Amino acid sequence: MSSATVELLRQRLSVLQPASLAIRDDSHLHAGHAGARDGGGHYHVDIVAMVFAGKNTVARHRLIYDAAGDLMRGPIHALSICAEVPGAV
């Protein structure tokens, strides 16, 4: 488990001012997968933030990918996302 990558992702996503944020490293579930062999991890993000209000799923995910930046081209191979607005969950 890469706690360093989780912490970096947490720092990057803080720009979205989340009301809540949970990040889980699921890399162990993908042992043997090509991305795992190359060093990229598999992560799941549950994030609740007002910045998602009025945005569809694709727009919400773009905000997250933009915030994650270069982590998506290295330490993170796959990112599963649940992005909600406060009060909607």
C-alpha positions as CSV (number, residue, x, y, z in Angstrom):
1,M,0.0,0.0,0.0
2,S,1.4,3.4,-0.9
3,S,0.5,5.8,1.9
4,A,2.8,8.4,0.2
5,T,0.6,8.3,-2.9
6,V,-2.6,8.5,-0.8
7,E,-1.2,11.5,1.0
8,L,-0.2,13.3,-2.2
9,L,-3.6,12.7,-3.7
10,R,-5.3,14.0,-0.5
11,Q,-3.1,17.1,-0.8
12,R,-4.0,17.6,-4.5
13,L,-7.7,17.1,-4.0
14,S,-7.8,19.7,-1.1
15,V,-8.0,22.4,-3.8
16,L,-11.6,21.2,-4.3
17,Q,-12.3,22.1,-0.7
18,P,-14.0,18.7,0.1
19,A,-16.6,18.5,2.9
20,S,-15.4,14.9,3.2
21,L,-12.7,12.8,1.5
22,A,-11.8,9.2,1.8
23,I,-9.1,7.5,-0.3
24,R,-8.6,3.8,-0.4
25,D,-5.7,1.9,-1.9
26,D,-7.1,-1.1,-3.8
27,S,-3.8,-2.0,-5.5
28,H,-3.7,-5.4,-3.7
29,L,-6.9,-6.4,-5.5
30,H,-5.2,-6.0,-8.9
31,A,-2.0,-8.1,-8.3
32,G,-0.7,-9.3,-11.7
33,H,-2.6,-6.6,-13.7
34,A,-0.4,-4.9,-16.2
35,G,-0.7,-1.5,-14.5
36,A,0.2,-3.0,-11.1
37,R,3.3,-4.7,-12.6
38,D,4.5,-1.4,-13.9
39,G,4.2,0.2,-10.5
40,G,0.9,2.2,-10.9
41,G,-1.6,1.7,-8.1
42,H,-5.4,1.4,-8.1
43,Y,-7.2,3.8,-5.8
44,H,-10.8,4.6,-4.9
45,V,-11.9,8.1,-3.9
46,D,-15.1,9.1,-2.1
47,I,-15.4,12.9,-2.2
48,V,-18.1,15.3,-1.3
49,A,-17.7,18.9,-2.3
50,M,-19.8,22.0,-3.3
51,V,-17.6,22.5,-6.4
52,F,-19.5,19.5,-7.9
53,A,-22.9,21.3,-7.7
54,G,-24.6,21.5,-11.1
55,K,-21.9,19.4,-12.8
56,N,-22.5,16.0,-14.4
57,T,-20.4,13.0,-13.7
58,V,-17.9,13.6,-16.5
59,A,-17.3,17.2,-15.3
60,R,-16.9,16.1,-11.7
61,H,-14.3,13.5,-12.7
62,R,-12.4,16.0,-14.9
63,L,-12.1,18.3,-11.8
64,I,-10.6,15.4,-9.9
65,Y,-8.2,14.3,-12.7
66,D,-7.1,17.9,-13.1
67,A,-6.4,18.2,-9.4
68,A,-4.5,14.9,-9.3
69,G,-2.4,16.1,-12.2
70,D,0.7,14.1,-13.0
71,L,-0.1,11.5,-10.3
72,M,-2.4,10.0,-13.0
73,R,0.5,9.4,-15.3
74,G,2.7,7.6,-12.8
75,P,1.8,6.5,-9.3
76,I,-1.9,6.1,-10.1
77,H,-2.8,3.6,-12.8
78,A,-6.6,3.5,-12.1
79,L,-8.9,5.7,-10.0
80,S,-12.4,4.8,-9.1
81,I,-14.4,7.9,-8.1
82,C,-17.6,8.6,-6.2
83,A,-18.1,12.4,-6.3
84,E,-21.1,13.9,-4.7
85,V,-22.5,17.3,-3.5
86,P,-23.1,17.8,0.2
87,G,-26.6,16.9,1.1
88,A,-27.0,14.6,-1.9
89,V,-25.5,11.5,-0.1
